[in-house]
């Protein structure tokens, strides 16, 4: 067993020999740290999902504009119905 492992065993033994109040405080701190890590992980996953969703919407919009530009360059009439208006100059 290396020094790190021995230190961990010693720390654990010291913890087990503490009084009830010290043990309760230690366990509360461990729970807090675990809860905090869980919240950060949840928020990160939610943020990533939201970013992906936003990217997909923007990608669809960009593709629609690209198709409209190509149609205009071929002399075809283009009608676009977007939730958010696009300036005509962005198509030219």
DAJONOR-V159756 format. One record per residue. N is the residue number from 1. PHI is phi in degrees with one decimal (999 if undefined). PSI is psi in whole degrees, 0 to 359 (* if undefined). OMEGA is omega in degrees with one decimal (* if undefined). Layout:
# DAJONOR-V159756
n:phi:psi:omega
N:PHI:PSI:OMEGA
N:PHI:PSI:OMEGA
This chain:
# DAJONOR-V159756
n:phi:psi:omega
1:999:134:-179.2
2:-82.0:174:-177.0
3:-59.9:322:-179.7
4:-63.0:317:178.9
5:-65.9:319:178.6
6:-63.7:317:179.4
7:-61.8:320:-179.9
8:-64.1:319:178.4
9:-64.0:316:179.7
10:-63.2:316:178.7
11:-60.9:319:179.3
12:-64.1:316:178.9
13:-63.1:320:177.6
14:-64.0:319:178.6
15:-61.1:314:-177.8
16:-65.2:337:-178.7
17:-92.6:0:179.9
18:-71.7:165:176.4
19:-74.5:170:-174.9
20:-59.9:317:-177.8
21:-63.7:315:179.0
22:-63.3:320:178.7
23:-65.3:318:178.9
24:-61.7:315:178.7
25:-62.8:319:178.7
26:-62.2:313:-179.0
27:-65.8:323:175.6
28:-61.5:317:179.7
29:-64.2:317:178.9
30:-62.9:319:178.4
31:-64.3:317:178.5
32:-58.7:313:-179.6
33:-62.7:320:178.8
34:-65.9:315:179.4
35:-61.5:318:180.0
36:-63.2:315:178.7
37:-62.6:321:178.8
38:-65.5:318:179.2
39:-63.8:318:179.6
40:-64.0:317:179.2
41:-62.4:315:179.6
42:-61.4:314:-178.6
43:-64.6:321:178.7
44:-63.8:313:179.5
45:-62.3:319:178.8
46:-64.6:318:179.1
47:-64.1:319:178.5
48:-63.6:315:179.6
49:-61.5:318:179.5
50:-65.4:319:178.2
51:-64.1:319:178.1
52:-63.5:315:179.2
53:-59.9:315:179.9
54:-63.9:320:178.6
55:-62.8:321:178.5
56:-64.6:318:178.7
57:-62.8:314:179.3
58:-64.0:323:178.6
59:-64.0:317:177.7
60:-62.2:318:179.8
61:-63.2:315:179.1
62:-62.2:320:179.8
63:-65.1:319:178.4
64:-61.8:319:178.6
65:-65.9:318:179.4
66:-61.2:316:179.1
67:-63.7:317:179.0
68:-61.9:318:177.6
69:-61.4:316:179.2
70:-63.1:320:178.6
71:-65.4:318:178.2
72:-62.4:320:-179.5
73:-66.2:337:176.8
74:-89.4:0:178.7
75:82.9:14:179.5
76:-86.4:152:178.0
77:-79.9:138:-176.7
78:-124.4:130:172.8
79:-124.9:124:-178.4
80:-120.3:134:176.7
81:-121.5:98:179.1
82:-108.6:154:177.0
83:-63.8:322:176.5
84:-110.4:127:-178.0
85:-60.2:146:176.4
86:-110.1:133:178.1
87:-63.3:138:-179.5
88:-57.9:326:-178.8
89:-65.7:338:179.0
90:-72.4:344:177.5
91:-88.6:345:-176.2
92:-103.4:*:*
